[in-house]
Amino acid sequence: MQKGVFLYKGVTMDMFELDEVNELVEKLTKWSEAYYAGNPIVSDPVYDAAEIRLRELDSKNSYFNRVGSNKVKESTFEKVQHKELMLSLNKAYSLKELTSWVKPNFGYGIAMPKMDGFAISLTYKFIDYEYVLIRAVTRGESDKGEDVTENIKQISDIPHIIHCTKVDENFIDEFEVRGEVYMRHSVFETLDIKAENCRNIAPGSVRQKNPLVTKSRRLNYFAYNLLFTKHDTMSDRLECLKNLGFQVVNYIKVDLNNEESVQNAYNSYVEWRTIIDFDIDGVVFMIDDITIIEELGNTSHHPRGAIAWKFEAEEGETTFLEYQWQVSRTGLVNPVGIYEGIRLDGATLTNATLHNLSIVKKMNIGVGDKIIVSRRGGVIPQIERVERRISDRGADIPIHCPVCGSELVTCISDKGIETLRCVSIDCSAQVLTRILHFVSVMEIMDVGESIIEKMINANFINDSADLFNITKDNLLTLEGIKDKSAERTLKNIELARKKSLGKFLAALGIKGLGSSVSETVASHFETLDRVLNAQANDFEAIPGIASITAGNIYDGLKANCKLIETLRKNIEVIGIEPKVIGGVLSGKSFLITGTLSQPRSYFENLVEKNGGALKSSVSKTLDYLLVGDNPGGKLDKAKKSGVKIILEEEFMSMINN
């Protein structure tokens, strides 16, 4: 077994992963105990992100076998044993995860909102022709909770007495109602209480020593289950709860074996969530047939007959941990905020760029501050604001480069925006990121950060041009590089020896010469020699290029003239040929995906040379998708859109015929 790697409870793990497991268990235990004790200290998205990460590392960890809080032992409330375990629900975060829970025999089920409140069980006993509320208990440790009866009696939704005329032959002498105590948004806004939101206030309100305080909080109760009766289905139980006088959660009948039925139910609650006066954080799907539920039983953590499809938050609160300062290929030192992992919009987020020094100073986030994080457009993590300041100290602005130690320079733009820069051209971070940029734009596959870093450390490469001098013997001296991977790396580098002018210019990493501008410059000048001989005003004369950009391009090309000359000795830069009007591909549009026998730019040039047009994405207006080995998601999209899919051989025959 590899050094530093060992078996931990049957799972292969390195020491860093084991440290992470132990840290996650410690955090989750602390957060869970605080939640069940009525004093939550992190938001649900933060808790969910940590739990998902722990499952990824160690899905059999004993943490998943516990529910509730050990703090109940220290409480002043009397401990009460639950007749039936009061378990948490298993969680899903997508339709795929939800449907993987469904088995063929599940049949019909019900969907109901997952209330974001505080779970309470109510026990009613038959006394003198009436059913009397004798006990109200928190979830606690799942097998026993705290007796909060007197406080729960202060909630107007909860009947103290139910007359026997409201029950039928399905009832016995004692039954139990389970549900959720919650606070409405409209009530929360009228209370003068130090709490962040409705979710956090319900647990503490229920566990007050003075019942009158609980009453003053104007809480509500939704019932979602009825135990110890003879009903055959969950829907019968819920209808019975309505007849008994309880407020019952809104529920929908669903065909659990029909994905469309499940998705529609979920979507309806997503929409409903925007208009209701209380918090829900997901949709509970439960088998309707009680017999099947009982046959499935429970794990030590959750019932097998139900699952919660959690909503993905658009934004959430988490804790700021530290600043990191990352050096770009141009020497710009970018501030990055690191925070407690939080799950938003289907992804676990741990960091977000703070863009520049001006934003760092304006936000003035301190370590430990509670921040609001979003995922803009479902893609880009963003620190929106500081929600609660814990620290009285903001960022420590570095004065030396975090990589090479050179003194940093503060630059101020025309708009007054401050940035930090490392001006040392020998800074290893800049060398690394410049080469990474070159490799990415030149489409050199399977040459990532790890192998480039090893080549730099071994003094095999100092710039992008050195890649073309790497030998197999060089690669085999690097840790983790075997014969086949070395040959694959050399083959992929070899494929980059022929590139279009636009790709070549963009790969240089010159400020202002991004992909779009590079193609514009290439189309205007047509050859590399003309580009290199151009003056700043020649670039400014191109429509769409501003004077500042033109100056940056001119200065960048002059500063990189030696690198460019060396690269030209190794790369055939293909200039722009005039487009053929009425060529064999005229009127046809193409998109290329996968690995072909030549670099992608080679085929892109053939398309344009023969009068065709290139598209940047799959759409119904696309005529052809040219497919090579290992195509990405574009292939599936093309099939769904009815786009004609062709291989390289068919494409070449279109041109040659």
C-alpha positions as CSV (number, residue, x, y, z in Angstrom):
1,M,0.0,0.0,0.0
2,Q,1.2,3.5,-0.8
3,K,3.1,5.4,1.9
4,G,0.9,7.5,4.1
5,V,-2.2,5.5,3.0
6,F,-3.9,2.9,5.3
7,L,-7.1,1.1,6.0
8,Y,-9.5,2.9,8.4
9,K,-12.6,0.8,9.3
10,G,-12.3,-1.0,6.0
11,V,-11.9,2.3,4.0
12,T,-8.7,3.2,2.3
13,M,-7.7,6.7,3.5
14,D,-4.7,8.9,3.8
15,M,-3.8,10.8,7.1
16,F,-5.2,14.1,5.8
17,E,-8.6,12.5,5.0
18,L,-8.6,10.9,8.5
19,D,-7.9,14.2,10.1
20,E,-10.8,15.7,8.0
21,V,-13.1,12.9,9.1
22,N,-12.4,13.5,12.8
23,E,-12.8,17.2,12.4
24,L,-16.1,16.8,10.6
25,V,-17.5,14.4,13.3
26,E,-16.5,16.8,16.0
27,K,-18.2,19.7,14.2
28,L,-21.4,17.8,13.3
29,T,-21.7,16.5,16.8
30,K,-21.4,20.0,18.3
31,W,-23.8,21.5,15.8
32,S,-26.3,18.7,16.2
33,E,-26.4,18.9,20.0
34,A,-26.9,22.7,19.8
35,Y,-29.8,22.2,17.4
36,Y,-31.6,19.6,19.4
37,A,-31.0,21.6,22.6
38,G,-32.9,24.4,21.0
39,N,-29.9,26.7,20.2
40,P,-28.8,26.1,16.6
41,I,-25.4,27.7,15.8
42,V,-25.0,27.1,12.0
43,S,-27.5,27.2,9.1
44,D,-28.9,24.1,7.5
45,P,-26.8,24.6,4.3
46,V,-23.6,24.5,6.3
47,Y,-24.7,21.4,8.3
48,D,-25.7,19.6,5.1
49,A,-22.4,20.4,3.3
50,A,-20.4,19.0,6.2
51,E,-22.6,15.9,6.5
52,I,-22.4,15.2,2.7
53,R,-18.6,15.6,2.9
54,L,-18.4,13.1,5.8
55,R,-20.5,10.6,3.8
56,E,-18.1,11.0,0.8
57,L,-15.1,10.2,3.1
58,D,-16.6,7.6,5.4
59,S,-20.2,6.6,4.7
60,K,-20.2,4.1,7.5
61,N,-19.0,6.5,10.2
62,S,-20.8,5.8,13.6
63,Y,-21.9,9.5,13.5
64,F,-24.7,8.5,11.1
65,N,-26.1,6.0,13.7
66,R,-27.0,8.7,16.2
67,V,-29.9,11.2,16.2
68,G,-30.6,14.1,18.5
69,S,-28.7,15.6,21.3
70,N,-26.9,14.2,24.3
71,K,-27.6,17.6,26.0
72,V,-31.0,16.3,27.1
73,K,-29.2,14.6,30.0
74,E,-28.2,18.0,31.3
75,S,-31.6,19.6,30.9
76,T,-34.0,20.7,33.7
77,F,-36.9,19.1,31.9
78,E,-37.9,15.5,32.8
79,K,-36.7,12.8,30.4
80,V,-39.4,10.7,28.7
81,Q,-39.0,7.5,26.7
82,H,-40.6,7.5,23.2
83,K,-42.8,4.5,22.6
84,E,-41.7,4.6,19.0
85,L,-38.3,6.0,17.9
86,M,-38.5,9.7,16.8
87,L,-36.0,9.5,14.0
88,S,-34.7,12.1,11.5
89,L,-35.3,11.6,7.8
90,N,-32.8,10.5,5.2
91,K,-32.0,13.2,2.7
92,A,-31.9,13.5,-1.1
93,Y,-30.8,16.5,-3.1
94,S,-31.9,15.6,-6.6
95,L,-34.5,13.6,-8.5
96,K,-31.9,10.9,-9.2
97,E,-31.2,10.5,-5.5
98,L,-34.9,10.5,-4.7
99,T,-35.8,7.9,-7.3
100,S,-32.9,5.6,-6.2
101,W,-34.7,5.3,-2.9
102,V,-37.9,4.1,-4.6
103,K,-38.5,0.4,-5.0
104,P,-41.0,-1.2,-7.4
105,N,-43.4,-2.3,-4.6
106,F,-43.7,1.3,-3.1
107,G,-46.6,2.2,-5.4
108,Y,-48.4,5.4,-4.4
109,G,-47.2,7.7,-1.7
110,I,-47.7,11.2,-0.4
111,A,-45.6,14.3,-0.6
112,M,-45.7,17.0,2.1
113,P,-43.6,20.0,3.0
114,K,-40.7,19.4,5.3
115,M,-41.4,22.0,8.0
116,D,-38.4,23.9,9.3
117,G,-39.4,24.0,12.9
118,F,-39.1,21.9,16.1
119,A,-40.4,18.3,16.2
120,I,-42.9,17.5,19.0
121,S,-44.9,14.3,19.8
122,L,-48.3,14.6,21.6
123,T,-49.8,11.7,23.6
124,Y,-53.6,11.6,24.1
125,K,-55.2,9.2,26.6
126,F,-58.9,8.1,26.8
127,I,-60.3,9.4,30.1
128,D,-64.1,9.7,30.9
129,Y,-65.2,9.7,27.2
130,E,-62.6,12.1,26.1
131,Y,-59.0,11.9,24.8
132,V,-56.9,14.2,27.0
133,L,-53.4,15.6,26.2
134,I,-51.2,14.0,28.9
135,R,-47.8,14.5,27.5
136,A,-45.7,16.6,24.9
137,V,-42.2,15.5,24.3
138,T,-39.3,16.8,22.1
139,R,-37.4,14.5,19.7
140,G,-34.3,14.6,21.9
141,E,-32.1,11.6,21.4
142,S,-34.7,9.8,19.2
143,D,-35.4,7.2,21.9
144,K,-36.1,9.7,24.6
145,G,-36.8,13.4,24.8
146,E,-37.8,16.2,27.2
147,D,-41.3,16.6,28.7
148,V,-42.5,20.1,27.6
149,T,-46.2,19.5,28.2
150,E,-47.1,22.7,30.0
151,N,-45.3,24.9,27.4
152,I,-46.9,23.1,24.5
153,K,-50.4,23.6,26.0
154,Q,-49.8,27.4,25.4
155,I,-49.9,26.8,21.6
156,S,-53.4,27.5,20.3
157,D,-53.3,25.0,17.4
158,I,-53.0,22.1,19.9
159,P,-56.3,20.7,21.4
160,H,-56.1,19.8,25.0
161,I,-59.1,17.6,24.8
162,I,-60.6,15.6,21.9
163,H,-64.2,14.4,22.4
164,C,-64.6,10.7,21.7
165,T,-67.3,11.4,19.0
166,K,-64.5,12.6,16.7
167,V,-62.7,9.2,16.7
168,D,-63.7,6.0,15.1
169,E,-63.1,2.2,15.5
170,N,-59.5,2.6,14.4
171,F,-58.5,4.2,17.7
172,I,-57.4,2.5,20.9
173,D,-57.1,3.9,24.5
174,E,-54.0,6.0,23.7
175,F,-52.6,7.5,20.5
176,E,-49.8,9.8,19.5
177,V,-49.7,12.8,17.2
178,R,-46.4,13.9,15.7
179,G,-45.8,17.3,14.2
180,E,-43.7,20.5,14.1
181,V,-43.8,23.6,16.2
182,Y,-43.0,26.7,14.1
183,M,-43.3,30.5,14.0
184,R,-44.9,32.4,11.2
185,H,-42.9,35.2,9.5
186,S,-45.7,37.7,10.3
187,V,-45.4,36.9,14.0
188,F,-41.6,37.0,14.0
189,E,-41.7,40.6,12.6
190,T,-43.7,41.8,15.5
191,L,-41.6,40.4,18.3
192,D,-38.7,42.2,20.0
193,I,-36.4,39.1,20.3
194,K,-32.7,38.7,19.5
195,A,-32.9,36.0,17.0
196,E,-31.8,35.7,13.3
197,N,-34.9,34.0,12.0
198,C,-38.1,32.0,12.7
199,R,-36.2,28.7,12.5
200,N,-34.0,29.5,15.4
201,I,-36.7,30.9,17.7
202,A,-39.1,27.9,17.9
203,P,-36.8,25.5,19.8
204,G,-35.8,28.0,22.5
205,S,-39.5,29.1,22.8
206,V,-40.6,25.6,23.5
207,R,-38.0,25.0,26.2
208,Q,-38.7,28.1,28.3
209,K,-39.0,27.5,32.1
210,N,-42.0,29.9,32.2
211,P,-44.9,28.7,30.1
212,L,-46.2,32.2,29.8
213,V,-43.1,33.1,27.8
214,T,-43.9,30.3,25.4
215,K,-47.4,31.6,25.1
216,S,-46.2,35.1,24.3
217,R,-44.2,33.8,21.3
218,R,-47.5,32.9,19.5
219,L,-46.2,29.6,18.0
220,N,-48.2,27.3,15.7
221,Y,-48.2,23.5,15.2
222,F,-48.6,21.4,12.1
223,A,-49.4,17.7,12.5
224,Y,-47.9,15.2,10.1
225,N,-48.3,11.7,11.5
226,L,-50.7,9.7,13.8
227,L,-49.4,6.7,15.7
228,F,-51.0,3.7,17.5
229,T,-54.2,3.6,15.5
230,K,-55.4,1.0,13.0
231,H,-55.4,3.1,9.8
232,D,-54.1,1.3,6.7
233,T,-52.6,4.4,4.9
234,M,-50.8,7.6,5.7
235,S,-53.3,9.6,3.8
236,D,-56.1,8.1,6.1
237,R,-54.1,9.1,9.1
238,L,-53.7,12.7,7.9
239,E,-57.4,13.0,7.1
240,C,-58.2,11.7,10.5
241,L,-55.9,14.3,12.1
242,K,-58.0,17.0,10.3
243,N,-61.2,15.6,11.8
244,L,-59.6,15.6,15.3
245,G,-59.1,19.4,14.9
246,F,-55.4,19.6,14.1
247,Q,-53.8,21.9,11.5
248,V,-52.4,19.3,9.1
249,V,-49.6,19.9,6.6
250,N,-50.7,20.3,3.0
251,Y,-50.1,16.9,1.2
252,I,-50.3,15.6,-2.4
253,K,-50.8,12.0,-3.6
254,V,-48.0,10.9,-5.9
255,D,-47.0,7.8,-7.9
256,L,-43.6,7.1,-6.4
257,N,-42.7,5.0,-9.4
258,N,-43.4,7.8,-11.9
259,E,-40.6,10.4,-12.0
260,E,-42.8,13.0,-13.6
261,S,-45.3,12.7,-10.7
262,V,-42.5,13.0,-8.2
263,Q,-40.9,16.0,-9.9
264,N,-44.3,17.8,-10.3
265,A,-45.0,17.4,-6.6
266,Y,-41.5,18.8,-5.7
267,N,-42.0,21.7,-8.1
268,S,-45.4,22.6,-6.6
269,Y,-43.9,23.0,-3.2
270,V,-40.9,25.0,-4.6
271,E,-43.5,27.4,-5.9
272,W,-45.7,27.3,-2.8
273,R,-42.7,28.1,-0.7
274,T,-42.6,31.7,-2.1
275,I,-46.2,32.6,-0.9
276,I,-46.5,30.9,2.5
277,D,-46.0,32.6,5.9
278,F,-43.6,30.1,7.4
279,D,-40.4,28.2,6.6
280,I,-40.2,24.9,4.8
281,D,-36.8,23.4,3.7
282,G,-37.8,20.5,1.5
283,V,-40.4,18.0,0.5
284,V,-41.0,14.7,2.4
285,F,-42.0,11.7,0.2
286,M,-43.5,8.8,2.1
287,I,-45.0,5.5,1.2
288,D,-48.8,5.6,1.6
289,D,-49.3,1.9,2.5
290,I,-48.6,1.5,6.3
291,T,-48.0,-2.2,5.9
292,I,-45.0,-1.6,3.5
293,I,-43.7,1.1,5.9
294,E,-43.7,-1.3,8.8
295,E,-42.1,-4.1,6.8
296,L,-39.3,-1.8,5.7
297,G,-38.6,-0.7,9.3
298,N,-35.9,1.7,10.3
299,T,-32.1,2.1,10.3
300,S,-30.6,3.5,13.5
301,H,-30.9,6.9,11.9
302,H,-34.0,7.1,9.8
303,P,-37.1,5.3,8.7
304,R,-36.8,3.5,5.4
305,G,-40.3,4.3,4.3
306,A,-39.8,8.1,3.9
307,I,-37.2,10.5,2.6
308,A,-36.8,14.3,2.4
309,W,-35.8,16.0,-0.8
310,K,-34.1,19.1,0.5
311,F,-34.4,22.4,-1.2
312,E,-31.1,23.9,-2.4
313,A,-30.7,27.3,-0.9
314,E,-29.9,30.2,-3.2
315,E,-28.0,31.9,-0.4
316,G,-27.1,31.0,3.2
317,E,-25.2,32.0,6.3
318,T,-21.8,30.6,7.1
319,T,-18.7,31.5,9.1
320,F,-15.7,33.3,7.5
321,L,-12.4,31.4,8.2
322,E,-9.5,33.2,6.5
323,Y,-8.1,35.2,3.6
324,Q,-5.9,33.7,1.0
325,W,-4.0,35.7,-1.6
326,Q,-3.5,34.0,-4.9
327,V,-1.0,35.2,-7.6
328,S,-2.3,35.3,-11.2
329,R,-0.2,35.0,-14.4
330,T,-0.1,38.8,-14.7
331,G,1.2,39.3,-11.1
332,L,-2.2,40.4,-9.8
333,V,-2.6,39.2,-6.2
334,N,-6.2,38.2,-5.9
335,P,-7.9,38.1,-2.5
336,V,-10.0,34.9,-1.8
337,G,-12.4,34.5,1.1
338,I,-12.4,31.0,2.7
339,Y,-15.5,30.0,4.8
340,E,-17.1,27.1,6.4
341,G,-18.4,24.8,3.7
342,I,-22.0,25.5,2.7
343,R,-24.3,23.7,0.3
344,L,-26.1,26.0,-2.2
345,D,-27.8,25.2,-5.5
346,G,-26.5,21.7,-5.7
347,A,-22.8,22.3,-4.8
348,T,-20.7,22.6,-1.6
349,L,-19.0,25.9,-1.6
350,T,-15.9,26.8,0.5
351,N,-14.5,29.9,-1.0
352,A,-15.2,33.0,-3.2
353,T,-13.0,35.6,-4.8
354,L,-13.2,39.1,-3.2
355,H,-11.9,40.5,-6.5
356,N,-9.7,43.4,-5.4
357,L,-8.2,45.3,-2.5
358,S,-11.0,47.9,-2.6
359,I,-13.7,45.3,-1.9
360,V,-11.6,43.7,0.9
361,K,-11.4,47.1,2.6
362,K,-15.0,48.0,2.0
363,M,-16.4,44.7,3.4
364,N,-13.8,44.5,6.2
365,I,-14.7,40.9,7.0
366,G,-13.1,39.5,10.2
367,V,-12.3,35.9,11.0
368,G,-15.3,34.4,12.7
369,D,-17.8,36.9,11.2
370,K,-21.1,35.4,10.0
371,I,-21.4,36.1,6.3
372,I,-24.1,35.6,3.6
373,V,-22.9,33.6,0.6
374,S,-24.8,33.1,-2.7
375,R,-24.2,31.2,-5.9
376,R,-25.0,33.8,-8.6
377,G,-26.5,32.3,-11.7
378,G,-26.2,28.9,-10.1
379,V,-22.5,29.0,-10.8
380,I,-20.3,31.7,-9.2
381,P,-19.9,31.7,-5.4
382,Q,-20.2,35.3,-4.0
383,I,-19.8,36.7,-0.5
384,E,-22.7,39.1,-0.4
385,R,-22.4,40.8,2.9
386,V,-21.5,40.5,6.6
387,E,-24.6,39.4,8.5
388,R,-23.1,39.6,12.0
389,R,-19.8,40.9,13.1
390,I,-17.9,38.7,15.6
391,S,-14.4,40.0,15.1
392,D,-13.3,43.7,15.5
393,R,-10.4,43.1,13.1
394,G,-10.6,42.9,9.3
395,A,-8.1,41.7,6.8
396,D,-4.3,41.9,7.2
397,I,-3.2,43.2,3.8
398,P,0.0,41.5,2.8
399,I,3.0,43.6,1.9
400,H,5.1,40.8,0.3
401,C,4.1,38.2,-2.4
402,P,2.8,35.1,-0.7
403,V,4.8,33.0,-3.2
404,C,8.1,34.6,-4.0
405,G,8.4,37.1,-1.1
406,S,8.9,40.1,-3.3
407,E,7.5,43.4,-2.1
408,L,4.0,44.0,-3.4
409,V,2.9,47.2,-5.2
410,T,-0.6,48.8,-4.7
411,C,-2.0,50.0,-8.0
412,I,-5.0,52.3,-8.4
413,S,-7.1,52.3,-11.6
414,D,-8.7,55.3,-13.3
415,K,-11.9,54.4,-11.5
416,G,-10.2,54.4,-8.1
417,I,-10.1,50.6,-7.7
418,E,-7.1,49.3,-5.7
419,T,-5.2,46.1,-6.6
420,L,-2.1,44.4,-5.3
421,R,0.6,43.2,-7.7
422,C,3.8,41.2,-7.6
423,V,6.2,42.8,-10.1
424,S,8.7,40.0,-10.1
425,I,8.6,38.2,-13.4
426,D,10.5,35.3,-11.9
427,C,7.7,34.6,-9.3
428,S,7.0,30.9,-9.6
429,A,3.3,31.4,-9.2
430,Q,3.2,33.6,-12.2
431,V,5.3,31.1,-14.2
432,L,3.0,28.3,-13.2
433,T,-0.2,30.1,-14.1
434,R,1.1,31.4,-17.4
435,I,2.0,27.9,-18.5
436,L,-1.3,26.6,-17.3
437,H,-3.1,29.2,-19.3
438,F,-1.0,28.4,-22.4
439,V,-1.8,24.6,-22.0
440,S,-5.5,25.3,-21.6
441,V,-5.9,27.6,-24.6
442,M,-3.6,25.4,-26.8
443,E,-5.8,22.4,-25.8
444,I,-3.0,20.2,-24.6
445,M,-4.9,17.4,-22.9
446,D,-3.9,15.6,-19.7
447,V,-1.2,18.2,-18.8
448,G,-2.5,19.6,-15.6
449,E,-1.2,21.7,-12.7
450,S,0.4,18.8,-10.9
451,I,2.6,17.7,-13.7
452,I,3.5,21.2,-14.7
453,E,4.5,22.0,-11.1
454,K,6.7,18.9,-11.1
455,M,8.4,20.0,-14.3
456,I,9.0,23.5,-13.0
457,N,10.5,22.2,-9.7
458,A,12.8,19.8,-11.7
459,N,14.0,22.8,-13.7
460,F,12.8,21.1,-17.0
461,I,10.6,24.1,-17.9
462,N,10.7,27.9,-17.2
463,D,8.2,29.0,-19.8
464,S,5.6,27.7,-22.3
465,A,8.2,27.1,-25.1
466,D,10.1,24.7,-22.9
467,L,7.2,22.2,-23.1
468,F,8.2,21.4,-26.6
469,N,11.7,20.3,-25.5
470,I,10.5,17.9,-22.8
471,T,11.7,14.3,-23.4
472,K,10.3,11.0,-22.2
473,D,13.4,10.5,-20.0
474,N,12.6,13.8,-18.3
475,L,9.1,12.8,-17.6
476,L,10.0,9.4,-16.2
477,T,12.1,11.0,-13.5
478,L,9.0,12.8,-12.1
479,E,7.1,11.2,-9.2
480,G,4.0,9.3,-10.3
481,I,4.8,9.4,-14.1
482,K,4.9,6.0,-15.7
483,D,5.8,4.9,-19.2
484,K,2.3,5.1,-20.7
485,S,1.4,8.5,-19.1
486,A,4.7,9.9,-20.3
487,E,4.0,8.8,-23.9
488,R,0.5,10.3,-23.7
489,T,1.8,13.6,-22.4
490,L,4.3,13.8,-25.3
491,K,1.7,12.9,-27.8
492,N,-0.7,15.6,-26.6
493,I,2.1,18.2,-26.7
494,E,3.0,17.1,-30.2
495,L,-0.7,17.8,-31.3
496,A,-0.2,21.4,-30.3
497,R,2.5,22.0,-32.9
498,K,0.0,23.4,-35.3
499,K,-2.5,26.1,-34.2
500,S,-4.6,28.8,-35.6
501,L,-3.4,32.4,-35.3
502,G,-6.2,33.3,-33.0
503,K,-5.5,30.4,-30.6
504,F,-1.8,31.2,-30.6
505,L,-2.4,34.8,-29.7
506,A,-4.8,34.0,-26.9
507,A,-2.4,31.4,-25.4
508,L,0.3,34.0,-24.8
509,G,-1.6,35.3,-21.8
510,I,-1.2,39.0,-22.8
511,K,-3.5,41.5,-21.1
512,G,-6.3,42.4,-23.4
513,L,-5.7,39.5,-25.7
514,G,-8.5,37.2,-24.6
515,S,-10.1,34.6,-26.9
516,S,-12.6,36.9,-28.5
517,V,-10.1,39.8,-29.1
518,S,-7.5,37.4,-30.4
519,E,-9.8,36.1,-33.1
520,T,-10.7,39.7,-34.0
521,V,-7.0,40.6,-34.3
522,A,-6.2,37.4,-36.3
523,S,-9.1,38.2,-38.7
524,H,-7.9,41.7,-39.2
525,F,-4.1,41.1,-39.7
526,E,-4.4,37.5,-41.1
527,T,-0.8,36.6,-40.4
528,L,1.5,36.5,-37.3
529,D,4.1,38.7,-39.0
530,R,1.6,41.4,-39.6
531,V,0.4,41.3,-36.0
532,L,4.0,41.5,-34.7
533,N,4.8,44.5,-36.9
534,A,1.7,46.4,-36.0
535,Q,1.8,49.6,-33.9
536,A,-0.5,50.5,-31.0
537,N,-2.6,52.7,-33.3
538,D,-3.0,49.8,-35.7
539,F,-4.7,47.8,-33.0
540,E,-6.8,50.8,-31.9
541,A,-8.1,51.1,-35.5
542,I,-9.7,47.6,-35.2
543,P,-13.5,48.1,-34.5
544,G,-14.3,47.2,-30.9
545,I,-10.7,47.6,-29.5
546,A,-10.3,50.6,-27.1
547,S,-7.1,52.6,-26.9
548,I,-6.2,51.2,-23.5
549,T,-6.6,47.6,-24.7
550,A,-4.7,48.4,-27.9
551,G,-1.8,49.7,-25.8
552,N,-1.8,46.7,-23.5
553,I,-1.7,44.4,-26.6
554,Y,1.2,46.3,-28.2
555,D,3.2,46.4,-24.9
556,G,2.5,42.7,-24.2
557,L,3.6,41.6,-27.6
558,K,6.9,43.6,-27.3
559,A,7.5,42.2,-23.8
560,N,7.0,38.6,-25.0
561,C,8.9,38.9,-28.3
562,K,11.6,36.4,-27.3
563,L,9.1,33.9,-26.1
564,I,7.1,34.3,-29.3
565,E,10.1,33.7,-31.5
566,T,11.0,30.6,-29.6
567,L,7.4,29.3,-29.8
568,R,7.4,29.9,-33.6
569,K,10.3,27.5,-33.9
570,N,8.1,24.8,-32.4
571,I,4.6,25.7,-33.6
572,E,3.2,26.2,-37.1
573,V,0.9,29.2,-36.7
574,I,-1.8,29.0,-39.3
575,G,-2.9,32.4,-40.6
576,I,-6.4,33.3,-41.7
577,E,-7.2,32.5,-45.3
578,P,-9.9,34.5,-47.0
579,K,-13.3,32.8,-46.6
580,V,-14.6,31.0,-49.6
581,I,-17.9,32.4,-50.9
582,G,-20.0,29.5,-52.1
583,G,-17.6,26.9,-50.8
584,V,-18.7,23.3,-50.3
585,L,-19.7,24.0,-46.7
586,S,-21.4,27.3,-47.5
587,G,-24.6,27.8,-45.5
588,K,-23.8,25.0,-43.1
589,S,-22.8,25.4,-39.4
590,F,-20.5,23.2,-37.4
591,L,-19.5,22.5,-33.8
592,I,-16.6,20.2,-32.8
593,T,-16.3,18.0,-29.7
594,G,-14.0,15.3,-28.6
595,T,-10.4,14.4,-29.6
596,L,-9.7,14.1,-33.4
597,S,-6.6,13.1,-35.4
598,Q,-5.6,16.8,-35.5
599,P,-6.0,19.7,-33.1
600,R,-9.5,21.2,-33.1
601,S,-8.3,24.4,-34.6
602,Y,-7.2,22.5,-37.7
603,F,-10.8,21.4,-38.4
604,E,-12.2,24.8,-37.5
605,N,-9.9,26.3,-40.2
606,L,-11.2,23.7,-42.7
607,V,-14.8,24.7,-41.9
608,E,-14.2,28.4,-42.5
609,K,-11.9,27.8,-45.4
610,N,-14.7,26.0,-47.2
611,G,-17.4,28.6,-46.5
612,G,-18.9,27.0,-43.4
613,A,-19.7,28.7,-40.1
614,L,-18.6,27.8,-36.6
615,K,-21.1,27.7,-33.6
616,S,-20.1,27.9,-30.0
617,S,-22.9,25.7,-28.6
618,V,-25.5,23.2,-29.5
619,S,-28.9,24.6,-30.6
620,K,-31.6,23.7,-33.1
621,T,-29.9,26.0,-35.7
622,L,-26.7,23.9,-35.6
623,D,-26.4,21.7,-38.7
624,Y,-23.5,19.3,-37.8
625,L,-21.7,18.2,-34.7
626,L,-18.3,16.8,-35.6
627,V,-17.5,14.1,-33.0
628,G,-14.1,12.7,-31.9
629,D,-13.1,10.4,-29.1
630,N,-14.3,11.1,-25.6
631,P,-17.0,13.6,-26.5
632,G,-18.5,15.7,-23.7
633,G,-22.1,16.6,-22.9
634,K,-22.5,18.3,-26.3
635,L,-23.2,14.9,-27.9
636,D,-26.2,14.2,-25.7
637,K,-27.6,17.7,-26.3
638,A,-27.1,17.2,-30.0
639,K,-29.1,14.0,-30.0
640,K,-31.9,15.6,-28.1
641,S,-32.0,18.6,-30.4
642,G,-32.0,16.4,-33.6
643,V,-28.6,17.8,-34.8
644,K,-26.9,15.6,-37.4
645,I,-23.8,13.9,-35.8
646,I,-20.8,13.1,-38.1
647,L,-17.4,11.6,-37.6
648,E,-14.1,12.8,-39.0
649,E,-14.2,10.5,-42.0
650,E,-17.6,11.8,-43.1
651,F,-16.5,15.4,-42.5
652,M,-13.4,15.0,-44.7
653,S,-15.5,13.4,-47.5
654,M,-17.8,16.4,-47.4
655,I,-14.8,18.7,-48.2
656,N,-13.1,16.4,-50.7
657,N,-16.2,15.7,-52.7
